[in-house]
Amino acid sequence: MSPPDAYLEARLHRHRRVEDVMTTAVVTVDRLAPYKEIACLLAEHRISSVPVLTGGWQVIGVVSETDLLAAQDHAVRRRRSAVRRGRHAPLTAGELMTTPPVTLGPDASIQAATRVMTAHHLTSLPVTGADRELIGIVSLSDLLRVFLRPDADILREVRYLLDETPFRDPADVTVTVRHGIVTLAAVHRPGLVRGQDLAQATIRLIWDVDGVVDVVKLNGGRRT
């Protein structure tokens, strides 16, 4: 096997994971951090949430912009109550945070991270190891960078996949990639049921290539 083929085979068997796109320099707070300090950190670093750590390493919660805004009415009530008692009791991360936190492991796939964020309506997730040890954070913008991959790189992998598929002749399929959309134009060969099944299996593999936005199959110039 030539070096380019070895490279492509490795790429096709090792899709990007959360650890490939996450940020490792994470802004964090402890559970005693006051409301205004958290708000200032979010604004200064242009982020939407911060993990809350205990012992300086373990994630016990997350405070987001939504948590800060949702606490406003509660904060007003606390201030009024504190004034009546003759003292001020500021809201802290320990009271504001969402817990238990939703986290991901570094080996989670990009697709899995997207599903978790969508299901929980989140814009970022702490990435944790054993015992919820913080090792990074991944955001929606991090995940979207996968789809900025050059069309030429996507085309190279898709062409390799087709060449490795036991079609009668892989050259019967032409491939174009534009803006992440893969278009396959195949020569129609009646009666090749097995070939059609293989084609569908290959299309499922193409969907897994990093950066692919859509897959379009053309038969005789018609989209299917």
C-alpha positions as CSV (number, residue, x, y, z in Angstrom):
1,M,0.0,0.0,0.0
2,S,1.4,3.4,-1.0
3,P,1.8,6.1,1.7
4,P,-1.1,8.2,0.4
5,D,-3.4,5.1,0.6
6,A,-2.1,4.3,4.2
7,Y,-2.9,7.9,5.2
8,L,-6.4,7.8,3.7
9,E,-7.2,4.4,5.3
10,A,-6.1,5.8,8.7
11,R,-8.3,8.9,8.2
12,L,-11.3,6.8,7.3
13,H,-11.0,4.7,10.4
14,R,-10.3,7.6,12.7
15,H,-12.9,10.3,12.5
16,R,-12.6,13.5,14.5
17,R,-13.5,13.3,18.1
18,V,-14.3,15.9,20.8
19,E,-10.6,15.9,21.9
20,D,-9.6,17.0,18.4
21,V,-11.7,20.2,18.5
22,M,-12.0,21.1,22.2
23,T,-10.4,24.0,24.0
24,T,-8.0,23.0,26.8
25,A,-7.5,26.5,28.3
26,V,-10.8,26.7,30.1
27,V,-12.1,29.6,32.2
28,T,-13.5,28.2,35.4
29,V,-14.8,29.3,38.8
30,D,-15.2,27.8,42.2
31,R,-18.5,27.5,44.0
32,L,-17.9,30.7,46.0
33,A,-17.5,32.9,43.0
34,P,-20.1,35.8,43.2
35,Y,-22.7,36.6,40.5
36,K,-21.0,39.7,39.2
37,E,-17.6,38.0,38.9
38,I,-19.1,35.3,36.8
39,A,-20.9,37.8,34.6
40,C,-17.7,39.7,34.0
41,L,-15.8,36.5,33.1
42,L,-18.4,35.6,30.5
43,A,-18.3,39.1,29.0
44,E,-14.5,39.4,29.1
45,H,-13.8,36.0,27.4
46,R,-16.9,36.1,25.2
47,I,-18.1,32.7,26.4
48,S,-21.6,31.5,27.3
49,S,-20.8,29.4,30.4
50,V,-18.2,28.4,32.9
51,P,-17.6,25.1,34.6
52,V,-17.7,25.2,38.4
53,L,-14.9,23.2,40.0
54,T,-14.2,21.8,43.4
55,G,-10.7,21.1,44.6
56,G,-9.5,22.9,41.5
57,W,-10.1,20.0,39.2
58,Q,-13.5,18.2,39.5
59,V,-16.5,19.6,37.6
60,I,-19.6,19.8,39.9
61,G,-21.7,22.2,37.8
62,V,-22.0,24.8,35.1
63,V,-23.1,28.4,35.2
64,S,-24.4,29.8,31.9
65,E,-25.7,33.1,30.8
66,T,-29.2,31.5,31.0
67,D,-28.6,30.7,34.7
68,L,-27.5,34.2,35.4
69,L,-30.5,35.7,33.8
70,A,-32.9,33.3,35.4
71,A,-31.6,34.2,38.8
72,Q,-32.4,37.9,38.5
73,D,-35.8,37.8,40.1
74,H,-34.5,35.5,42.8
75,A,-31.6,37.8,43.4
76,V,-33.9,40.8,43.9
77,R,-35.9,38.8,46.5
78,R,-32.7,37.8,48.3
79,R,-31.4,41.4,48.4
80,R,-34.7,42.6,49.9
81,S,-34.6,39.8,52.5
82,A,-31.0,40.5,53.3
83,V,-31.6,44.2,53.8
84,R,-34.4,43.3,56.3
85,R,-31.9,41.1,58.2
86,G,-29.3,43.9,58.0
87,R,-26.8,42.1,55.8
88,H,-26.1,41.4,52.1
89,A,-25.8,37.9,50.8
90,P,-24.6,37.8,47.2
91,L,-25.5,34.9,44.9
92,T,-22.6,32.5,44.3
93,A,-21.7,29.9,41.6
94,G,-22.7,27.1,44.0
95,E,-26.3,28.5,44.1
96,L,-26.5,29.5,40.4
97,M,-25.0,26.4,38.8
98,T,-26.8,23.7,37.0
99,T,-26.0,20.4,38.6
100,P,-25.3,17.6,37.9
101,P,-23.4,19.0,34.9
102,V,-23.9,17.5,31.4
103,T,-20.4,16.5,30.3
104,L,-18.7,14.4,27.5
105,G,-15.6,12.3,27.4
106,P,-12.8,13.2,25.0
107,D,-13.4,10.2,22.8
108,A,-17.0,11.1,22.0
109,S,-17.7,11.6,18.4
110,I,-18.6,15.0,16.9
111,Q,-22.1,13.6,16.0
112,A,-22.6,12.5,19.7
113,A,-21.6,15.9,21.0
114,T,-24.0,17.6,18.6
115,R,-26.8,15.4,19.7
116,V,-26.2,16.0,23.4
117,M,-26.0,19.8,22.9
118,T,-29.2,19.8,20.8
119,A,-31.1,17.6,23.3
120,H,-30.1,19.8,26.3
121,H,-30.2,23.2,24.4
122,L,-26.6,23.9,25.3
123,T,-23.9,25.9,23.5
124,S,-20.9,24.3,25.2
125,L,-20.0,21.2,27.3
126,P,-17.2,20.5,29.7
127,V,-15.0,17.6,28.6
128,T,-14.1,15.4,31.5
129,G,-12.0,12.3,32.3
130,A,-12.2,10.0,35.2
131,D,-14.2,11.2,38.3
132,R,-15.3,14.3,36.2
133,E,-11.8,15.7,36.0
134,L,-11.9,18.7,33.7
135,I,-9.7,18.4,30.6
136,G,-11.3,20.8,28.2
137,I,-14.5,22.4,26.9
138,V,-16.2,22.1,23.5
139,S,-18.6,24.6,22.0
140,L,-20.9,24.6,19.0
141,S,-18.4,26.8,17.1
142,D,-15.8,24.1,17.7
143,L,-18.0,21.5,16.2
144,L,-18.9,23.6,13.2
145,R,-15.2,23.9,12.3
146,V,-15.3,20.3,11.1
147,F,-17.5,21.4,8.3
148,L,-15.0,24.1,7.2
149,R,-12.8,21.3,5.8
150,P,-11.7,22.0,2.2
151,D,-13.7,20.3,-0.6
152,A,-10.5,18.9,-2.1
153,D,-9.8,16.9,1.1
154,I,-13.4,15.6,1.2
155,L,-13.2,14.6,-2.4
156,R,-9.9,12.7,-1.9
157,E,-11.4,10.5,0.9
158,V,-14.7,9.9,-0.9
159,R,-12.8,8.8,-4.1
160,Y,-10.7,6.5,-2.0
161,L,-13.9,4.9,-0.5
162,L,-15.3,4.3,-3.9
163,D,-12.1,2.8,-5.2
164,E,-12.1,0.4,-2.3
165,T,-15.8,-0.6,-2.9
166,P,-16.3,-3.8,-4.9
167,F,-18.2,-2.2,-7.8
168,R,-17.8,-3.7,-11.2
169,D,-15.8,-0.6,-12.1
170,P,-15.3,2.3,-9.6
171,A,-14.7,4.6,-12.5
172,D,-18.4,4.2,-13.4
173,V,-19.0,6.7,-10.5
174,T,-18.0,10.3,-10.9
175,V,-17.7,12.4,-7.8
176,T,-17.9,16.2,-7.2
177,V,-17.8,18.1,-4.0
178,R,-18.9,21.7,-3.6
179,H,-19.4,23.4,-0.3
180,G,-19.3,20.0,1.5
181,I,-22.1,18.5,-0.7
182,V,-21.0,15.3,-2.3
183,T,-22.6,14.5,-5.7
184,L,-22.3,11.0,-7.1
185,A,-23.2,10.3,-10.7
186,A,-23.4,6.6,-11.5
187,V,-23.7,4.8,-14.8
188,H,-27.0,2.9,-14.7
189,R,-26.6,-0.9,-15.0
190,P,-29.9,-2.7,-14.9
191,G,-30.2,-5.9,-12.8
192,L,-27.2,-5.1,-10.5
193,V,-29.1,-5.5,-7.3
194,R,-26.0,-6.5,-5.4
195,G,-24.2,-3.4,-6.8
196,Q,-27.1,-1.2,-5.7
197,D,-26.9,-2.6,-2.1
198,L,-23.1,-1.9,-2.1
199,A,-23.8,1.6,-3.4
200,Q,-26.1,2.3,-0.4
201,A,-23.6,1.0,2.0
202,T,-20.9,3.2,0.5
203,I,-23.2,6.2,0.7
204,R,-23.6,5.6,4.4
205,L,-19.8,5.5,4.8
206,I,-19.6,8.8,2.8
207,W,-21.9,10.4,5.3
208,D,-19.3,9.7,8.0
209,V,-16.5,11.5,6.2
210,D,-15.6,14.6,8.1
211,G,-16.9,17.7,6.6
212,V,-19.7,16.2,4.5
213,V,-22.8,18.3,4.6
214,D,-25.0,16.3,2.2
215,V,-24.8,13.4,-0.2
216,V,-26.6,13.5,-3.6
217,K,-26.9,10.5,-5.9
218,L,-27.7,11.1,-9.5
219,N,-29.0,8.4,-11.8
220,G,-29.1,9.4,-15.5
221,G,-28.9,13.0,-14.4
222,R,-31.8,12.7,-12.0
223,R,-31.4,13.2,-8.3
224,T,-32.4,10.2,-6.1
